[in-house]
Amino acid sequence: MLNQIMQSEIVIAEAMHGAIVADTLRVPWIPSKAYNTINDFKWRDWAQSLSLPYHPVPLKSLYSKEFMQTILNGKLGGKLPNALTSTGASLYSFIRKNNFEAAALNDLKKIKHTKSYLSKDLIFESKSDQLLEKLELFRRKYPKQNINEI
């Protein structure tokens, strides 16, 4: 996964950890948000620690409550277990037939023109130095212990 990120021109990240890894590997990233359950506070806190804004690009989710309700009520006659026990082909065909795939692709095309983020080298180096200092303090406090014993 790390090699794939390093070979990327840009990373679109809904998970904050994806953005953290991308930034650490010095790959520009764009925050996105397809679900309301994403914790904006954590994102903002981390982004502010790097002097970056947090403006996620909204994306349509293929698996929203509305999407699942549409499947249950209309297309599958309320028989979700039957849909799940099938090979999944009917669900995939439903996604394609109703242009959910096209809508998601359209969102991704729009993101192409969105400003990407990458922490400034000076800030990145400062944060890396802070991490190394904390690691050294840890090593001094627990000189020859196995990490599993702590």
N, C-alpha and C positions, 0 to 999 in steps of 0.2 A: 504494500500500500504506500509506504514512504517513497519508493522509487516512482510510483505512478504520480504522486503529488509533485515530486521534484521535476518530473518531465512535463508537467502541466504548465501552460501559459498563465492560467488563472484557475482558482478554485471557487466554486459556488457552495457556500456552507450554510446549512441550517443549524447544524450542531456546532456549538461554540468550539468544541475540541477540534473540529476540522479546520476552523479558522486559526486556532492556536498553532496547530501543527504546520499549516501552510505558512503562517507568518514566521515561525521558527525556521522553516526551510527556505525562507525568503521568496515565497511564491505569493503574488498578489491574490487577494480573495475578495469575494462579495458576500455580505451576509444576506440570507434569504429567510423567508418565514411563510410556511404553508399551514401552520397550525397555531391556534391561539394559546396552546399550552407551553409554547416556548417561553422560557424565563428571560424576559427583557432586562430585568434588574441585573442578572449575572452578566449578560452580554455588555450592558452599558458600563458596569463596574470594570470589567476586563478591558474594554475598548478605551475607557478614560485613563486607565493605568498606562496605556500606550499613547496617550494624547490623540486618540482617534474618535471620530463620531460613530454612532451606531444608528444606521438608517437601513433596516432590512428591506429588501425588495419582496413585495408580496407575491406569492406563487399560489396557483390553484392546486389543491390537493386532489389526487385521484381517490383518496380514501377518506373523504369528508363524511360527516354525518348525513348530509344531503345525498351524497353519492350512494351510500349504503342504503338509505331509505328508498331511493329510486329503484335500486336493484330489488329490494325486498317487496316493495309495493307493486311495482309495475312489471318489470321484466321477468322476474323469477316467481311470480305468484306467491310471494311470502314464504318460499321454501328455501331458506338459506342453507340448511344442511345438505340438500340435494345439490346445490351449486358448489358447495365445498367438497363434496365427495366426487364430483365430476373431475375430469382431468384439468380443469381450469381453463380449458379452451373456450367454453361458453362465456366465462367472465371476461376473458381477454377479448373475445369477439364483441361483447357488449361495450367494453371500453372503446374499442376502435370504431364501432358502428355509431356511437353517440358522440364522437369527436372529443372525448376526454383526452385522448393521446395528443390530438392536434392542439387542444387548448394548452396542455402542458408544454408542448414544443414551442408554441407561440410565446409563452411566458419566457422560456429560455432564450428565444431570439431577442426579446426585448432587453434581457439582462446584458446582452452583448454590448449595449450602448450605455451601461451603467458604470459609474465611477467605481474603480476597485480600490482596495485599501492595502497598505503595507506599512508597518511601523517604520519610522525613520531609523536609519542605521545607528545613530547616536543613542537613541532611546533603547533600541534593541540591545546594543552593547552594554548599556547601563543596567538593564534588567538581567542580562546574562551574568554580569559581574556580581549583582546582588544574589543571584541563585548560587553562584560558585562560592561566595562568602558564607552563605547559609549551609552549604554542603560541607565546607571546611569546619565550621562550628560543630556540626553534627559529628563529623569524624573525630574531632578532638574530645567531644563529650562522650562518645562511645568508641574508644580507640580500637579495641580488638574484638568487639562483640559481633556475633552473627546478627544480621538484621532481623532474623526470625525470633531471636531471643528478646528483642526490645518490645 
